[in-house]
Amino acid sequence: MWETLEERLVLLELLVRGSLRRRRTQTSAYDALAELPWTRATGRRNEIALVVQRRPELVALIGRVWPEWGEELTELTASGLPPTPEGWGKLQDARRAGRLPTLPEQLNRRTAAALAAPHSKATLTERRLTALGNTKAMHDGSVRLRPPKGLVARTPRGAADLAAIAAVLGEVAIPERAFKEGLTLEGTVRAVLLVENLGAWRDLPALEGWLFAHVPGWDTATVVLLLDRVGRVPVIHFGDLDPNGVRIFLHLRMRYPDMRWFVPSFWRELIDSNGLRATWSNDLDLGDSPELVRELAHQGLWLEQEPLVVDSRIATALEAML
């Protein structure tokens, strides 16, 4: 006991404020103090108070387990911060901000968190982002494309024929940073097809003038940047017909209200042979969903998209959407 910072802050808060609220991160320390004769109940739920006559014992304990508590309290007070986990977190953020070196214009969000937060997986709060100054924290996603002929990407560093690259590699990926640094697209795109699953995206037959983009689940941030560059062309989504697939479509349509949903009528033929059990939430908005989606929800089934990619009718069905 009293080895972790959260436990020691319990002692400091009780000493400074004379009372203590129970918190989830400090449960063990709170319970230990509640059993000591140094504290008493206040009449409020999950709150104890220090017995004034027992203050010397508390001072002796905190001095033994946290010799630097006086200096830390002085700095907290000078910063106008309370002796709580939240106050301590703000103080540490301020200390880290004061130690930051000169930063580049962009940093991966994990690198930024490692500098401005306790560790690389920590949340980049507004306070921590402010400490980064003009440095932008990047998600560093990328979008994998199967581009049509003639599509060119241009950045301040030059231009690249995306179709020519894909002719050699089979596909091309554009990173988030390229979009953020001013990438533009030149050429004719008849339509954009967003494909949820990797296998379906790779195995779909190419269509003249169509741009195929892989949108893996909820990782939609970079594809949104792509759509901003494409211009006003039809955008069609092709994903699994399951609860999560519906949510992903609705999420994308919030950004692009004209987005269409590729649910060809012949997909219904797979229900008996390929229908899989699924739990559809009652609060999922299926109001304007295709009839097949509502039918699957009613039956408690879902369909995956991969079997469709080898169906000879799919190219015609996609073209018919234009």
N, C-alpha and C positions, 0 to 999 in steps of 0.2 A: 504493500500500500504506500501511497505518496511518491511513487517512482515516476509516474507520468506527469506531463505538464497539466493535463486536465484535472488530475487529482490535486496538484499543488495549487491550481487556481481556485479550487473550492476553498482551501484554507485561506487564501488571500482575500477572496470575496467576503467570506464570513468575518474576517478580521476587520476589513475596511468598512463594510456596509452594516455589519452587525446582524445581518440576516442572510438567508440563502434559499434560493429556489431550486427545486429538483429538476435536473436536466437529464436527457437520455444519455448523453455522452459522459455524465459524471455520476451515474447512479450508484456505483459501489462506494465512492467517496462520501456521497451524501448520506447513504444508509449507515456508514460507519460513524459519521459525526452525530447522526440522529440518535444513536445508541449510547453516546457518551453523556456524562452529567454536565458537560460544558454547554450543551444546547438544550433548548426547550421548544415545544410546539408553540406556534403563534396563533393558532385558531384558523389559519388559512391553509387550504389544502396544499400539500407538497411544499411547505415552507417551514424552516426552523430559524430560531434566533439564538444569538450568542448570549450566554449567561455572563453578565458583565464581570462578576467576581472571578470567573474562570478564564478571563482574557490572558493572564500570564502563562497559563498552560498552552494556550493556542499559539502565543508568540514564541514560546520555547520550541514547540513542535515545528512550526514553519521555519524557524531559524536553523533547526537541525537538518531538515530535509531539503531546504531551498535557501542556502546562505545568501544568495544574491537577491532575495526578494525585495529588499529595500530599494536597491537601484532600479529594479524593474518597475516597482510601484511609482517611483519618482518619475520615470520616463512615461509611464501610462498617464499619470496625472498631468504632466506637462503637455501631453498631446491631447488632453481632454477626453481620455478613453477610460471606460470602466474596467475593473479587474475581473472580466468575464472572458469566456472563450472567444466571443465576438470581438471584444476590445483588444484582446491579445492578438487575434488574427490581423486586425487592422494595423496594430503596431508593427508586426512582422512584415506586413506588406510595405509599410513605409520604410522600414529598414532596408528591405530588398531594393526598393525603388531608389534609395540613396546610393546603393552600390552598383547600379546598372552601368555598364560601359557604354561607349558610343555604339548605337545599334544601326543596322542597315535599314533600308526602306521596307523590307519584307522579312518576316520570319515565320517558319512553320509554327503553328499554334502550340505544338508540344514543346518546341524550343523556347517559345515565348513564355509558356507556363513555367518551365524549369527556371527561368530567370526572374519572373515577376510573382510567382506563386510558390507554395511549399515544394511542389514536385511537378514533373511534366504532365501527369494525368489530372492535375487539379483544374478546377474551373477558372476560366479567364473572366473574372467579374469586371464590371465597369471600372472599378477602382484600379484593378490590375492593368486593364487596357489603357487607362489614362496614364499610368506610370510608364508605358511604352512610348509615350509621346507620339510622334508621327509614324512610327513603325506599325505596319499592318500585320496582324496575325492571320496567317493563311491556313486554310483547311488542306490545301495541296491535293485536292482531288484531281481526277482526270476523266475525260470522256472518250470512250473507244468508238471509232467511227468506221463505217464502210461508206466512203464518199462516192458521189457520182462523178462521171468524167467532167473535167473542166473546173472543178472546185479548187480554188487557190486560197491559201491562208497567207495573210500579209501582216507583218509586225514591223516595228521600227528597225529591226535587224535584217529584214529582207522578206522574201516571199518563197513559198513552197507549194508545189503542185501536189495536193493531197491525194488525188487519184493516182498520180504517178508513183507516190510512195506506197499506196495501198496495192498497186499492181505488182510491186516487188515483195511487200511484206504480208499482203492479204488484208491489212487494216491499218489504221493510223490513230494515234492517241494525241489529244490536245490537253495539256495541263492547265490547271486553274490560273497559274501565274501568267501564262501567255494571254489569256483573256483579260486579266487585270492590267496587263501592260499594253493594252490597246489592239489586240488582234482583231482583224476584220476578215470577212469571207467575201470572195469575189467569184462569180459564176452563177449558173442557173441551178436552183434546187426546186423541183416540182412539188415535193412533199417531204416531210420528216416523219420517220417511223421510230418511235421509242419502244424498245424491246426490253422486257423485264429480265429474262433469263439468258445467260450467256450462250447456251447451246442453241436456243432458238435464234438468237441474234446472228450467230456465225453461220448457221445452216440454212437460213432463209434464202431463196433464190433472189439474186439481184434484180432490181427494177430500174429501168432507164430513168435517170433524173432524180431518183429517190436517195435521200440521205438516211442511212440506218444508224441509230445511236443506241448503245447499250446503257440501260438505266438500271443498275443493280439494286433492287429493293428501294429502301428509303434514301439511298445516296443520290439525291437529286440536285444538289447544289451546283455542280459543275455543268450539268446538262441545261440548267436554267440559263447559265451564261451563254451556252451555245445557242439556245433558241433566241436570245436577245440579238444575236449576230445574223441569224438566218433571214430575218425579215418576215413579211406577212405571207406565209405559205401555209397550206394545210399541215397541221400537226396531229398525228394519229398515235394512239397508245395501244400497245399489244402486250398483254400480260396474262398471268394466270387468272382464272375465274374462281377466286377464293376470297375470303374476307379481307386478307391483307392486300390482295391485288386490287380490290375495290377501294380500299383506303388510299393506296398509292395513287390510283387514278384521280380520286376526288381531290387529293392533295395537289397534284399537278394542275388540275383544272381550276383550282383557286387562283393560280398564277396566269393560266391561259384558258379563259372561259370558253373559247372556240375549239378547244381540244376535242377530238373525236375518239371514240372507243371502238377498236376493231374486234367485233364479236360476230364472225360470219355465221350464217344460218346453219351451215353444215357441221358446225362444231357440236350441235345437239346430237349428232349421230354417235358421238363418243361416250355419251352418258352411260349406256348399259355396259360397255366394255372397259371404259377408263375412269368412270366416276369414282371418286375417293370420298370417304367420310370426312365431314367437317362440321364444326360448330359455328353457326352464324349468330352474331350478337343481335339482339333485338333493337339496339340503338344505332345500328349501322344504317345509314341513309341510302335506301335503294329506290327512292321515289321515282327517279327518271332513268334508272338502269335499264339496259336491254332486257327483253323478256326472258332470255335464257338465264341471265344472272338471277333474276327473281325466282325462276323455276328451280335453280340449283339450291338457293337459300331455303326454299320451301321443302325440298327433299333432304336437306342436310348433306349436300354433296359439293364437291368442287372438281374442276377440270384443269389440268396443267396444259401449257401451251405447246410443249415440244412435239407431240404427235402431229400437230397441224402442219409443221414446216415442210413435210414431204408430200403433202396433199397437193395434187396438181391444180386444184381450184384456187389456191391461195393467192397467186399472182393476179388472177382475174378479179377476185374479191377485193383485193387492195386497190387495184386500179378503179374499180367501180365506186370506191369511196370518194374519188375526185370528180 
